[in-house]
Each structure stands twice: as structure tokens, then as C-alpha cells.
Amino acid sequence: MAKQDFYTTLGVAKDASADDLKKAYRKQAMQYHPDRNPGDHAAEAKFKEVSEAYDILKDEQKRGAYDRYGHAAFEGGMGGGGGGFEAGGGLGDIFDQMFGDFMGGKRGGQGRARSGADIRTQVEIELTEAFAGSKTNLRVPTRVACDACNGTGSENKERAADTCGTCGGAGKVRAQQGFFLVERTCPTCGGAGRVVRNPCRICGGAGTVQRERNLHVAIPAGVEDGTRIRLAGEGESGGAGVQPGDLYVHVAIRPHAIFQRDGANVFCAVPLRMTQAALGTEIEVPAIDGSRARVKIPAGTQTGDQFRLRGKGFSVLRSAQRGDMYIQVKVETAQNLSRKQRELLEAFDTEATAKSSPESEGFIDRMKAFFDKGKA
């Protein structure tokens, strides 16, 4: 089955901005994350597809390579005769592989060191944890070095492996394709540069086995929804002589019952009785740091009015700055009135003047002018 276009996978247009890509990824990652769909292999596969698509498209160089060459730029499918390009290399590595030998060798001299596969996972935290920072434990299925063979992949510990005869230990072979000399992974050793003659009975010669690891992850204070934390060397083991991959932890923040966040600022919607808004009052509100703050509400406050508490918002990552907290007023209309309350309100309405309700009176005047103009 042909691999789906990365833009289609994320559900965005090809000219989508970085913010559009991020929003589309967050939405689908939350929907298909394995923790929310236990035992659903289809959801797990979809989550991996979405993560792969976002990892490529959020990087400008990789996105440029993908837009020009498609999946072939990352899966060894570009060009005829089996030539290919290493995953994740970007335009610089693509041109190195295409023109390196023709122009007198690679610009960087040596190819990149091989490493084990990267792991991607997601953790959900509360908004208060994002504010203060936290530590969380993750159980991550991964591949670790085989204990039976010490990661060599061989039963014979004295002579674990022989140099691959096809690539001479380089892990790559080159093939002439018309005008170009293309480099690809060695088909004999799979890029390892060595061949195990007597494979380990436990790992089958791979040098690694599947295990579940417990990891402690520190979530920094001020982290935003969708942030990706990289733990270098905590990914899958690649076997003997190969650096382990990295672990990428995507942070998702659960909605809060009281607070909403916008960047470093925090918003708190506070309902007020209409008498409080009309007469003025002083209220006590919670802050995201767990403290309490008193806010003076002036007489005549309207729905939508905001009051700022400086420095009561989130910390800005890698900065000493703090955001602010905004109290958003919502005037609540009285319901389920008693007879006496109704009589009092009716008396108030009888005594009401244009000064007590200027917006209402102003709207009535504009409405009259509108209808009078229509009659003229």
C-alpha cells in the first residue's frame, strides 16, 4: 500500500504555516494516543503516522526535501535502480549523497554516526503542574542491549562478528546511476558494517531485546501544550558499537476547571451577581500558584471587563519574566426570584433612567433613528 502524503495525514494544506501544522498535530496526537486507546492497534499505527509526518514537516530543511522529493527523500526510494537517501538528512545530506563523489568527496568528510531508533511518547499533565514544573514516571517499551551476549549479538564472545565483506565495514555501498554515484545502506549487513557468524540464541544476532523501561522525566516550569522534550540516549539500543537513539516526550496539558492559559498569561472567568456589579464589591479569587488574591470591583462593572494581577501568570521558559493573570467578569442575571425580589426589581426598573443604563438607552435611540430613516 502506498504511503499516505504527510500533509494529508495531518489534514492540512501544503502551504500550511508552522502554527497550523502544530495545531493539527496536537489535535490528532490527543485523539490517537495509545494511552487513550489501549489495545487499539489501528489508533497506535495512526499515532505513529501522525508523529512521523509532523517530525518531518515541522523542520524547514526536511520539509523542503519532502516537498521536492516526497517520501523518497527519507525512505531510500528516490531514483531508479534502488538508490536512496538516509532518513532525516535534510537537503544538505541529499546533495552530499548525490554530488559528494562527483565534486571530490562529502563536504563533511565522514558520514553521520549510526544510532538506535528514536522513541516518541506522550505524557499528560495538569495545568498546575505545567505552572510549577513536575517529575513524572514513564513506562516505555523499547529495545535494550541483550544481557546474554552483552549486546554483541553473538554466542562467541571472543569473536563476536566479522567485517562485512560487501561494504568492507563502511555500512554503505555505492552504485553508479547514469551521471551520479549514489550511496545506500549495505544490503548484507544492514548498515552495521559487520556480520555475526554465530548469532545469539536470545536476541537472534540483533544484539538487542524488547523490554519495558521506567524513566523519570522532569517537566520544566512554564512548559506549553505540545512541547517536545528530548532525552538524549534514552531511545532504543542499536546493538554493539552503535549509539542509542533519543527519547522524545510530547507534553499535553489537560484543560483546567478554573483557569485558561494564553502563552504566559492566565485567565480566570469570575461570575458576579448583578447587584455586586452595579454597587461594586471586593472579591477573593484563586491564583495558579495556589495563593489567593483580593480584587476590588468598581461600581458599574460590565460583563467582559478585565482586571489584571501583574506577575501572577506563568514563567517564561529560559527567562526570568512572568506573565499576568486576568480576572474576566461575567455579570449573572438573577434567576428563580422570590415575590419580594421581583417587586424590588420592578420598582428599580420604574425608577431607572438613561444614566443608569446608558448602553440600553443608546441602543434604543439608534434603533429609532434606523426606523425613522427607513420611513423617510
C-alpha positions as CSV (number, residue, x, y, z in Angstrom):
1,M,0.0,0.0,0.0
2,A,1.3,3.4,-1.0
3,K,2.3,5.6,1.9
4,Q,-0.1,8.5,2.6
5,D,1.0,12.0,1.9
6,F,2.3,13.7,5.1
7,Y,0.1,16.8,4.5
8,T,-3.0,14.5,4.1
9,T,-2.0,12.6,7.2
10,L,-2.1,15.8,9.3
11,G,-5.1,17.1,7.4
12,V,-3.5,20.4,6.3
13,A,-2.8,22.2,3.0
14,K,0.7,22.1,1.5
15,D,1.1,25.8,2.3
16,A,0.1,25.4,5.9
17,S,2.0,27.6,8.4
18,A,4.1,26.2,11.3
19,D,1.3,27.1,13.7
20,D,-1.3,25.2,11.5
21,L,1.0,22.2,11.5
22,K,1.4,22.3,15.3
23,K,-2.4,22.6,15.9
24,A,-3.2,19.8,13.5
25,Y,-0.6,17.5,15.1
26,R,-1.8,18.3,18.7
27,K,-5.4,17.5,17.8
28,Q,-4.6,14.1,16.2
29,A,-2.0,13.2,18.7
30,M,-4.5,13.6,21.5
31,Q,-7.1,11.6,19.6
32,Y,-5.0,8.6,18.7
33,H,-2.5,8.4,21.5
34,P,-2.1,4.8,22.8
35,D,-2.9,5.8,26.4
36,R,-6.3,7.0,25.2
37,N,-6.9,3.9,23.0
38,P,-5.5,0.9,24.9
39,G,-5.3,-2.2,22.8
40,D,-6.4,-0.3,19.6
41,H,-3.6,-1.2,17.1
42,A,-5.2,1.0,14.4
43,A,-5.0,4.0,16.7
44,E,-1.4,3.2,17.6
45,A,-0.5,3.0,14.0
46,K,-2.2,6.3,13.2
47,F,-0.4,8.0,16.1
48,K,2.9,6.8,14.7
49,E,2.0,8.1,11.2
50,V,0.9,11.5,12.6
51,S,4.1,11.8,14.7
52,E,6.3,10.9,11.7
53,A,4.5,13.4,9.4
54,Y,4.9,16.2,12.0
55,D,8.6,15.4,12.7
56,I,9.4,15.9,9.0
57,L,7.1,18.9,8.2
58,K,8.0,21.0,11.3
59,D,11.7,21.0,10.2
60,E,12.2,23.5,7.4
61,Q,15.0,21.6,5.7
62,K,13.2,18.3,5.9
63,R,10.0,19.9,4.7
64,G,11.8,21.3,1.8
65,A,13.3,17.9,0.9
66,Y,9.9,16.3,1.2
67,D,8.2,18.9,-0.9
68,R,10.7,18.3,-3.7
69,Y,11.3,14.6,-3.5
70,G,8.4,13.2,-1.5
71,H,8.8,10.1,0.7
72,A,11.8,9.1,-1.4
73,A,13.9,11.7,0.3
74,F,13.7,9.7,3.6
75,E,13.0,6.1,2.7
76,G,15.6,5.2,0.1
77,G,13.1,5.2,-2.7
78,M,14.4,8.1,-4.8
79,G,15.8,7.4,-8.2
80,G,16.0,4.2,-10.2
81,G,18.0,1.1,-9.5
82,G,17.5,1.1,-5.7
83,G,19.4,4.3,-4.9
84,G,18.2,6.1,-1.8
85,F,18.8,8.7,0.8
86,E,19.2,8.4,4.6
87,A,16.1,9.3,6.6
88,G,16.1,12.7,8.2
89,G,19.1,14.1,6.5
90,G,17.6,17.2,5.0
91,L,18.7,19.0,1.8
92,G,22.3,19.2,2.8
93,D,22.7,15.4,3.1
94,I,20.7,14.8,0.0
95,F,23.1,16.9,-2.1
96,D,26.0,15.3,-0.3
97,Q,24.9,11.9,-1.4
98,M,24.0,13.0,-4.9
99,F,27.1,15.1,-5.7
100,G,29.6,14.2,-3.0
101,D,31.9,11.9,-5.0
102,F,31.4,13.9,-8.2
103,M,32.6,17.1,-6.5
104,G,35.5,15.4,-4.8
105,G,34.0,13.8,-1.7
106,K,31.5,14.7,1.0
107,R,31.7,18.2,2.4
108,G,31.8,16.9,5.9
109,G,34.3,14.2,5.2
110,Q,32.7,11.4,7.2
111,G,29.1,10.3,7.3
112,R,26.9,10.6,10.3
113,A,27.4,8.1,13.1
114,R,24.7,5.4,13.2
115,S,22.4,5.3,16.2
116,G,19.5,3.2,17.5
117,A,15.9,4.2,16.7
118,D,14.3,7.2,18.4
119,I,11.2,6.7,20.6
120,R,8.3,9.1,20.8
121,T,5.8,9.1,23.6
122,Q,3.3,11.5,25.2
123,V,2.6,12.5,28.8
124,E,-0.5,14.4,30.0
125,I,-0.1,16.8,33.0
126,E,-2.3,19.2,34.8
127,L,-2.2,22.9,34.2
128,T,-0.9,23.5,37.7
129,E,2.0,21.0,37.0
130,A,2.8,23.0,33.9
131,F,3.0,26.1,36.0
132,A,5.2,24.7,38.8
133,G,7.1,22.0,36.9
134,S,6.9,18.4,37.9
135,K,8.5,15.0,37.6
136,T,6.7,12.1,36.1
137,N,7.5,8.4,35.6
138,L,7.1,6.8,32.2
139,R,7.0,3.2,31.2
140,V,8.4,3.0,27.8
141,P,8.6,-0.2,25.6
142,T,12.0,-0.1,23.9
143,R,14.9,-2.2,22.8
144,V,17.9,-2.6,25.2
145,A,21.2,-4.4,24.9
146,C,20.9,-8.2,25.2
147,D,22.3,-9.4,28.5
148,A,23.1,-12.9,27.2
149,C,25.6,-11.6,24.6
150,N,26.4,-8.2,26.1
151,G,24.9,-6.5,23.1
152,T,27.3,-8.2,20.6
153,G,24.6,-10.4,19.0
154,S,27.0,-13.4,19.0
155,E,27.3,-16.5,21.0
156,N,31.0,-16.4,20.5
157,K,32.2,-13.5,22.8
158,E,35.8,-13.8,21.7
159,R,34.9,-13.2,18.0
160,A,31.5,-11.6,18.0
161,A,31.4,-10.5,14.4
162,D,33.4,-10.3,11.2
163,T,33.8,-7.3,9.0
164,C,31.2,-7.3,6.3
165,G,32.7,-8.4,3.0
166,T,30.3,-6.4,0.9
167,C,30.9,-2.9,2.3
168,G,34.2,-3.5,4.0
169,G,32.9,-2.3,7.3
170,A,31.6,1.0,6.0
171,G,27.9,0.0,6.3
172,K,27.2,1.6,2.9
173,V,27.7,0.7,-0.7
174,R,27.8,2.9,-3.8
175,A,26.3,2.4,-7.1
176,Q,26.7,4.3,-10.4
177,Q,23.3,5.6,-11.8
178,G,24.0,7.3,-15.0
179,F,25.8,10.6,-14.2
180,F,25.5,10.2,-10.5
181,L,27.2,8.0,-7.9
182,V,24.6,7.1,-5.3
183,E,25.3,5.8,-1.8
184,R,22.9,3.5,0.1
185,T,22.8,1.2,3.1
186,C,24.7,-2.1,2.6
187,P,22.1,-4.8,1.9
188,T,24.3,-7.5,3.5
189,C,24.9,-6.1,7.0
190,G,22.0,-3.6,7.1
191,G,24.4,-0.7,7.7
192,A,26.1,-2.4,10.7
193,G,29.4,-2.9,8.9
194,R,29.8,-6.3,10.4
195,V,28.2,-9.8,10.1
196,V,27.5,-12.0,13.1
197,R,28.6,-15.6,12.3
198,N,27.2,-17.3,15.3
199,P,24.0,-15.4,16.3
200,C,22.9,-15.3,20.0
201,R,20.0,-17.6,20.7
202,I,18.3,-14.9,22.8
203,C,18.4,-11.9,20.5
204,G,18.9,-13.8,17.2
205,G,22.0,-11.8,16.4
206,A,20.4,-8.4,16.8
207,G,22.2,-7.5,20.0
208,T,19.1,-6.1,21.4
209,V,15.8,-7.4,23.0
210,Q,12.4,-5.8,23.7
211,R,12.0,-4.6,27.2
212,E,9.9,-2.0,29.1
213,R,11.9,0.7,30.9
214,N,10.9,3.0,33.7
215,L,12.1,6.6,33.1
216,H,11.9,9.7,35.3
217,V,11.2,12.8,33.2
218,A,11.5,16.3,34.6
219,I,8.8,18.7,33.2
220,P,10.2,22.3,33.4
221,A,8.0,25.1,34.9
222,G,6.3,27.1,32.2
223,V,6.1,24.3,29.7
224,E,3.5,24.8,27.0
225,D,1.0,22.3,25.5
226,G,2.6,20.5,22.6
227,T,6.2,21.0,23.8
228,R,8.6,18.2,22.9
229,I,11.3,17.2,25.5
230,R,14.3,15.3,24.1
231,L,16.1,12.9,26.4
232,A,19.4,12.1,24.6
233,G,20.5,8.5,24.6
234,E,17.2,7.2,26.1
235,G,15.9,5.7,22.9
236,E,16.4,2.2,21.5
237,S,19.7,0.5,21.7
238,G,21.3,-0.1,18.3
239,G,23.5,-3.0,19.4
240,A,27.3,-3.2,19.8
241,G,29.2,-0.2,18.7
242,V,26.0,1.8,18.0
243,Q,24.9,4.9,19.9
244,P,21.4,4.5,21.4
245,G,18.6,6.7,19.9
246,D,16.8,9.5,21.7
247,L,13.5,9.6,23.5
248,Y,11.1,12.4,22.6
249,V,8.3,13.2,25.1
250,H,5.4,15.2,23.8
251,V,3.7,17.2,26.6
252,A,-0.1,17.5,26.6
253,I,-1.8,19.7,29.2
254,R,-5.3,18.9,30.4
255,P,-8.0,21.6,30.5
256,H,-8.5,23.2,33.9
257,A,-11.8,23.8,35.6
258,I,-11.0,27.4,36.6
259,F,-8.0,28.7,34.6
260,Q,-7.3,29.1,30.9
261,R,-3.9,29.8,29.5
262,D,-2.7,32.0,26.7
263,G,1.1,31.9,26.4
264,A,2.4,33.2,29.7
265,N,-0.9,34.8,30.8
266,V,-3.7,33.1,32.8
267,F,-7.3,34.0,32.6
268,C,-10.0,33.3,35.2
269,A,-13.7,33.9,34.5
270,V,-15.5,35.1,37.6
271,P,-19.3,35.4,37.8
272,L,-20.8,38.3,39.7
273,R,-24.3,39.0,40.9
274,M,-25.8,41.9,39.1
275,T,-26.1,43.8,42.4
276,Q,-22.3,43.3,43.1
277,A,-21.5,44.6,39.6
278,A,-23.9,47.5,40.0
279,L,-22.9,48.6,43.5
280,G,-19.2,47.5,43.5
281,T,-17.6,44.9,45.8
282,E,-14.4,43.2,46.7
283,I,-13.9,39.5,45.8
284,E,-11.4,36.8,46.5
285,V,-10.0,34.8,43.6
286,P,-7.6,31.9,43.4
287,A,-4.2,32.2,41.6
288,I,-2.5,29.5,39.6
289,D,0.3,29.4,42.2
290,G,-2.1,28.3,44.9
291,S,-2.4,31.6,46.6
292,R,-5.4,33.9,47.0
293,A,-5.8,37.5,45.7
294,R,-8.4,40.1,46.5
295,V,-9.7,42.2,43.7
296,K,-11.7,45.4,44.0
297,I,-14.7,45.6,41.6
298,P,-15.8,49.2,41.0
299,A,-19.5,50.1,40.8
300,G,-20.9,49.8,37.3
301,T,-18.7,46.9,36.2
302,Q,-19.9,45.2,33.0
303,T,-19.6,41.7,31.6
304,G,-16.3,41.4,29.7
305,D,-14.4,43.9,31.9
306,Q,-11.0,42.6,32.9
307,F,-8.8,43.2,35.9
308,R,-5.0,42.4,35.8
309,L,-2.9,40.9,38.5
310,R,0.7,41.5,37.5
311,G,3.2,38.7,37.7
312,K,0.6,36.1,38.6
313,G,0.9,34.2,35.3
314,F,3.3,31.5,34.0
315,S,7.1,31.7,34.0
316,V,8.5,32.2,30.5
317,L,10.9,29.4,29.6
318,R,14.5,30.3,29.7
319,S,13.6,33.7,31.1
320,A,13.1,35.4,34.5
321,Q,9.9,37.0,33.1
322,R,6.4,36.1,34.4
323,G,3.0,36.6,32.7
324,D,0.0,38.2,34.3
325,M,-3.4,36.9,35.5
326,Y,-6.6,38.4,34.2
327,I,-9.9,38.3,36.0
328,Q,-12.7,38.3,33.4
329,V,-16.1,39.5,34.8
330,K,-19.3,37.8,33.8
331,V,-22.4,39.5,35.3
332,E,-25.0,36.9,36.1
333,T,-28.7,37.7,35.7
334,A,-30.8,36.8,38.7
335,Q,-33.0,33.7,38.3
336,N,-35.7,32.0,40.4
337,L,-36.8,35.3,42.0
338,S,-38.9,35.4,45.1
339,R,-42.0,37.6,45.1
340,K,-40.3,40.3,47.1
341,Q,-37.2,40.2,44.9
342,R,-39.4,40.6,41.8
343,E,-41.2,43.6,43.4
344,L,-37.9,45.2,44.3
345,L,-36.6,44.8,40.7
346,E,-39.9,46.1,39.3
347,A,-39.6,49.2,41.5
348,F,-36.0,49.6,40.4
349,D,-37.0,49.4,36.7
350,T,-39.7,52.0,37.3
351,E,-37.1,54.4,38.7
352,A,-34.4,53.6,36.1
353,T,-33.1,56.5,34.0
354,A,-30.9,56.8,30.9
355,K,-28.0,57.4,33.2
356,S,-28.4,54.1,35.0
357,S,-28.5,52.1,31.7
358,P,-26.7,54.3,29.1
359,E,-25.9,51.4,26.7
360,S,-29.6,50.3,26.6
361,E,-30.8,53.8,26.1
362,G,-28.2,54.5,23.4
363,F,-29.3,51.4,21.5
364,I,-32.9,52.4,21.7
365,D,-32.0,55.8,20.2
366,R,-30.1,54.2,17.4
367,M,-32.9,51.8,16.7
368,K,-35.4,54.7,16.5
369,A,-33.2,56.6,14.1
370,F,-32.9,53.5,11.9
371,F,-36.6,53.0,11.5
372,D,-37.2,56.7,11.1
373,K,-34.7,56.7,8.2
374,G,-36.5,53.8,6.6
375,K,-39.8,55.8,6.6
376,A,-38.3,58.8,5.0
